[in-house]
């Protein structure tokens, strides 16, 4: 029986409202997953994330295996108990970090030898190792180990990279899993249509519980990210959940839902919040900027989050400029509230059959990004 159920569809697009059953509860989709790379969503407690309505978080195989190390997490009873999170967790396989953080690496048929970005130690990670770590972490969803094709890449480079990803995907499916653990495969292929379509068909033919689109948000224009989704979407099986990795801005979430994406993650709301930028329904506000030093209005008058109900731009700007922890906390809380409330609103419109009108109005108000929200492999 499939863990994913489609509850409603949008007649004007590929958008759908669904539910993904995990060992730690049902996740309502489309959903945004706050990024907790190192077993924490920076500046947020698990209780606050629950109060915001977060149903699933993202952790990272590479970072957690390095620090604190698997022995410590295993002795704690797994990642959920270690970080005090009672709901679902998806773990990235670490493939993106291996290929982006480590300058000294050597690809092999069964994985990658590389140097740790922490202490320079020589390490090895492949499909066997990545799945073993995720099994020990006990995540609800484990990602197949893949190679994230860089942007730009030639057709030959992308084809060679994709061949490795597909070989490793098959190896990941052969590995044992934690109890109730789902495994998602990843579609790569760069910005080459024939490779993307081939990859989507190949991964769809494998016995994965869900399918992710990777290799986006790596520096390409937003228009190319959307084009990749348009190529891939027709080949994604409707009965399985679809995950767009590392994306994106609020606008890109709406664009993704239009193309049948069910799960998203991105560091932007947390990272930009800590750096002084607040998301709204019409773009971003640089709260840290000097022009807000005497602005005694909320970050966003239309927002109902704790930060907007109780504090002003002037006060939060002051906190940010004197490096008070509360500033980063309030900005992060606001941004995550915006993202999670947007996803709830999208789900309501999909249920009501009004998503098409909502999406058109939202995209008219929200400016397009020049770059598809490039990921930061070392931050959350």
C-alpha positions in Angstrom: 0.0 0.0 0.0 1.4 3.4 -1.0 2.2 5.8 1.9 1.0 8.7 -0.2 -2.6 9.6 -0.9 -3.8 12.3 -3.3 -6.8 14.1 -1.8 -7.5 16.8 -4.3 -6.2 18.0 -7.7 -6.1 21.4 -9.4 -7.9 21.2 -12.8 -5.7 23.9 -14.3 -2.3 22.6 -13.4 -0.5 19.5 -11.9 -1.0 20.8 -8.4 -2.4 18.4 -5.9 -3.3 18.2 -2.2 -2.1 15.0 -0.5 -1.1 13.2 2.7 2.1 11.3 3.2 2.0 8.7 6.0 5.3 8.3 8.0 6.2 6.5 11.1 5.9 9.8 13.0 2.6 10.8 11.7 0.8 12.0 8.6 2.4 14.9 6.7 -0.1 17.1 4.8 1.1 18.2 1.4 2.2 20.4 -0.3 4.6 21.0 2.6 7.6 23.1 3.4 10.3 21.4 5.5 12.4 23.7 7.7 16.1 22.8 7.4 17.8 21.4 10.5 21.1 20.4 9.0 22.9 19.7 12.3 19.9 18.4 14.3 18.5 21.9 14.9 16.7 24.6 13.0 18.9 27.5 13.9 17.4 29.8 16.5 14.2 27.7 17.0 13.1 25.2 19.6 11.1 22.1 18.7 8.2 23.4 20.6 8.2 26.6 18.6 8.3 24.7 15.4 5.4 22.6 16.5 3.4 25.7 17.4 4.2 27.2 13.9 2.7 24.0 12.4 5.9 22.3 11.1 5.1 18.7 10.4 8.5 17.5 9.0 12.1 18.7 9.3 15.2 18.0 7.2 18.5 16.7 8.7 21.7 15.9 6.9 23.7 12.6 6.8 27.1 14.2 6.1 27.0 16.8 8.8 25.5 14.6 11.5 28.0 11.7 10.8 30.9 14.1 11.3 29.5 16.0 14.3 28.4 14.7 16.8 29.0 11.3 15.2 26.8 8.3 14.9 27.8 6.6 18.1 26.4 9.6 20.1 23.1 9.7 18.2 22.6 5.9 18.3 23.2 6.0 22.1 20.6 8.7 22.3 18.0 6.4 20.6 18.1 7.9 17.2 17.8 11.4 15.7 14.3 12.1 16.9 15.1 11.5 20.6 18.5 13.2 20.2 17.0 16.5 19.0 13.7 16.2 20.9 11.5 16.2 17.7 8.4 14.1 17.8 7.2 14.6 14.2 8.7 13.4 10.9 12.2 13.8 9.7 13.7 13.6 6.2 17.5 13.1 5.9 19.4 14.3 2.9 22.0 11.6 1.9 25.0 13.9 2.0 25.7 13.7 -1.7 25.3 17.4 -2.2 27.6 18.3 0.6 30.3 15.9 -0.6 30.4 17.4 -4.0 30.1 21.1 -2.9 32.0 21.4 0.4 35.0 19.2 -0.4 37.5 20.5 -2.9 39.6 17.3 -2.8 37.5 14.3 -3.8 37.8 11.3 -6.0 34.8 9.6 -7.5 34.8 5.8 -7.6 32.3 3.2 -8.8 31.0 2.6 -5.3 31.2 6.2 -3.9 33.4 9.2 -3.2 36.7 9.6 -1.3 36.9 13.2 0.0 38.3 15.4 2.8 36.2 16.5 5.7 35.5 20.2 5.7 35.9 20.1 9.5 39.4 18.7 10.0 40.6 17.6 6.6 40.4 13.9 7.5 40.0 11.5 4.5 36.5 10.0 4.4 34.5 7.8 2.1 30.8 8.0 1.4 28.7 6.0 -1.1 25.3 4.4 -1.3 26.0 1.7 1.2 27.5 4.1 3.8 24.8 6.8 3.2 22.0 4.4 3.7 23.6 2.8 6.8 24.0 6.3 8.4 20.3 7.1 7.6 19.2 3.8 9.0 21.0 4.5 12.3 19.6 8.0 12.4 16.1 6.5 12.1 14.7 9.2 9.8 11.2 8.7 8.4 12.4 9.4 4.8 15.9 8.6 3.6 17.3 10.0 0.4 19.3 7.9 -2.1 23.0 8.9 -2.5 23.5 10.9 -5.7 25.9 13.2 -7.4 24.6 16.7 -7.7 25.5 17.8 -11.2 27.0 21.3 -11.1 25.8 24.3 -13.0 26.7 24.8 -15.7 27.7 21.4 -17.1 28.3 20.0 -20.5 26.1 17.2 -21.9 28.9 14.7 -21.5 29.6 15.8 -17.9 26.0 15.6 -17.0 25.6 12.2 -18.7 28.5 10.7 -16.8 27.3 12.2 -13.5 23.7 10.8 -14.1 25.1 7.3 -14.8 26.7 7.3 -11.4 23.5 8.6 -9.7 21.4 5.9 -11.3 23.9 3.2 -10.4 24.0 4.4 -6.8 20.2 4.6 -6.7 19.9 0.9 -7.5 22.5 0.1 -4.8 20.5 2.2 -2.2 17.4 0.2 -2.8 19.3 -3.0 -1.9 20.3 -1.7 1.5 18.4 -2.5 4.7 16.2 0.3 6.2 15.1 1.4 9.6 11.7 0.3 10.7 9.1 2.1 8.6 11.7 4.1 6.8 10.7 5.4 3.3 13.4 5.9 0.6 13.2 8.5 -2.2 15.2 8.4 -5.4 16.6 11.5 -7.1 16.3 12.8 -10.7 19.5 14.5 -11.9 20.7 15.4 -15.5 21.6 19.1 -15.3 19.8 21.4 -17.7 19.7 18.9 -20.5 16.2 17.8 -21.4 17.0 14.4 -22.8 19.0 13.5 -19.6 16.3 14.8 -17.3 13.6 12.9 -19.0 15.7 9.7 -19.1 16.5 10.1 -15.4 12.9 10.7 -14.5 11.8 7.6 -16.3 14.6 5.5 -14.9 14.0 6.5 -11.3 10.2 6.1 -11.7 10.8 2.5 -12.8 12.6 1.8 -9.5 10.9 0.8 -6.3 11.3 4.1 -4.5 8.6 5.4 -2.2 8.9 8.9 -3.6 10.9 10.8 -6.2 13.0 14.0 -5.8 14.2 16.5 -8.4 17.8 17.4 -7.5 20.5 19.5 -9.1 18.4 22.7 -9.0 19.1 25.8 -6.9 22.7 25.4 -7.8 23.2 28.8 -9.4 20.9 28.5 -12.5 18.4 31.2 -13.4 14.9 30.7 -12.0 13.6 30.3 -15.6 15.9 27.3 -16.1 14.8 25.7 -12.8 11.1 26.0 -14.0 12.1 24.6 -17.4 13.6 21.5 -15.7 10.4 21.0 -13.8 8.4 21.2 -16.9 10.5 18.5 -18.6 10.4 16.2 -15.6 6.8 16.6 -14.3 5.1 14.5 -17.0 7.3 11.5 -16.0 6.7 11.6 -12.2 4.3 8.8 -11.1 1.1 10.4 -9.7 0.8 7.8 -7.0 4.1 8.8 -5.4 5.2 12.0 -3.6 7.4 14.5 -5.5 10.1 16.5 -3.7 11.9 19.5 -5.1 15.3 19.7 -3.3 16.6 23.0 -2.0 13.8 25.3 -3.3 13.1 28.1 -2.7 11.5 31.5 -2.4 7.8 31.8 -1.7 7.3 32.4 -5.5 9.2 29.3 -6.3 7.1 27.2 -4.0 3.9 28.3 -5.8 5.6 27.6 -9.2 6.6 24.1 -7.9 3.1 23.3 -6.7 1.8 24.2 -10.1 4.0 21.5 -11.5 3.0 18.7 -9.1 5.6 19.2 -6.3 4.6 18.0 -2.9 7.6 18.6 -0.7 10.1 21.5 -0.5 13.0 22.5 1.6 15.3 25.5 1.6 17.7 27.4 3.9 16.4 30.8 2.8 13.9 31.6 5.5 16.3 30.8 8.3 19.5 32.1 6.7 18.1 35.3 5.4 16.3 35.9 8.7 19.5 35.7 10.6 21.0 38.1 8.1 18.3 40.7 8.5 15.8 40.0 5.6 12.2 39.3 6.2 9.9 37.5 3.7 6.5 38.8 2.9 3.8 37.9 0.3 5.3 40.5 -2.1 9.0 40.0 -1.6 11.6 40.7 1.0 12.2 43.6 3.5 15.8 44.4 4.6 14.9 45.0 8.2 18.5 45.6 9.1 18.7 48.6 6.8 19.2 52.1 8.2 15.8 53.3 6.9 14.0 51.2 9.4 15.8 52.5 12.5 12.8 54.7 13.5 10.1 52.5 12.0 7.7 51.5 14.7 5.5 49.3 12.6 5.5 45.5 12.5 7.8 43.6 10.0 4.6 42.9 8.1 1.3 44.4 9.2 -0.6 41.6 7.5 1.3 38.9 9.4 0.0 37.2 12.6 3.3 35.7 13.9 4.5 36.4 17.4 7.3 38.8 16.1 4.8 40.9 14.1 2.2 41.0 16.9 4.6 42.2 19.6 7.6 44.0 18.1 8.5 46.7 15.6 11.0 46.9 12.7 13.0 49.5 14.7 13.3 47.2 17.7 14.2 44.1 15.7 16.7 46.2 13.6 18.3 47.3 16.8 18.7 43.7 18.0 20.2 42.6 14.7 22.7 45.5 14.7 23.9 44.9 18.2 24.1 41.1 17.6 21.5 40.2 20.2 20.3 36.6 19.7 16.7 37.6 20.0 16.9 39.5 16.7 17.9 36.3 14.8 15.2 34.4 16.7 12.4 36.8 15.8 13.4 37.1 12.2 13.6 33.3 11.8 10.3 32.8 13.5 8.6 35.4 11.2 10.1 33.9 8.0 9.2 30.3 9.0 5.6 31.4 9.9 5.3 33.0 6.4 6.5 29.9 4.7 4.3 27.5 6.7 1.2 29.7 6.5 1.7 30.0 2.7 1.7 26.2 2.4 -1.5 25.9 4.5 -3.1 28.5 2.3 -2.1 26.6 -0.8 -3.6 23.4 0.6 -6.8 25.2 1.4 -7.0 26.5 -2.2 -6.3 23.1 -3.7 -9.1 21.6 -1.6 -11.5 24.4 -2.6 -10.6 24.2 -6.3 -9.4 27.9 -6.3 -5.6 27.3 -6.5 -5.4 28.5 -10.1 -6.7 32.0 -9.3 -4.6 32.2 -6.1 -1.4 31.2 -7.9 -1.9 33.8 -10.6 -2.5 36.6 -8.2 0.4 35.6 -6.0 2.9 35.3 -8.9 1.8 38.8 -10.2 2.7 40.3 -6.8 5.9 38.4 -6.1 9.0 39.4 -8.1 10.9 36.8 -10.0 14.4 35.8 -8.8 17.4 36.2 -11.1 18.9 33.0 -9.6 17.0 30.0 -8.3 17.8 30.5 -4.6 21.3 29.0 -4.5 21.8 26.5 -1.7 24.4 26.9 1.1 25.7 23.4 1.8 27.1 24.4 5.1 24.3 26.4 6.7 20.7 26.2 7.7 
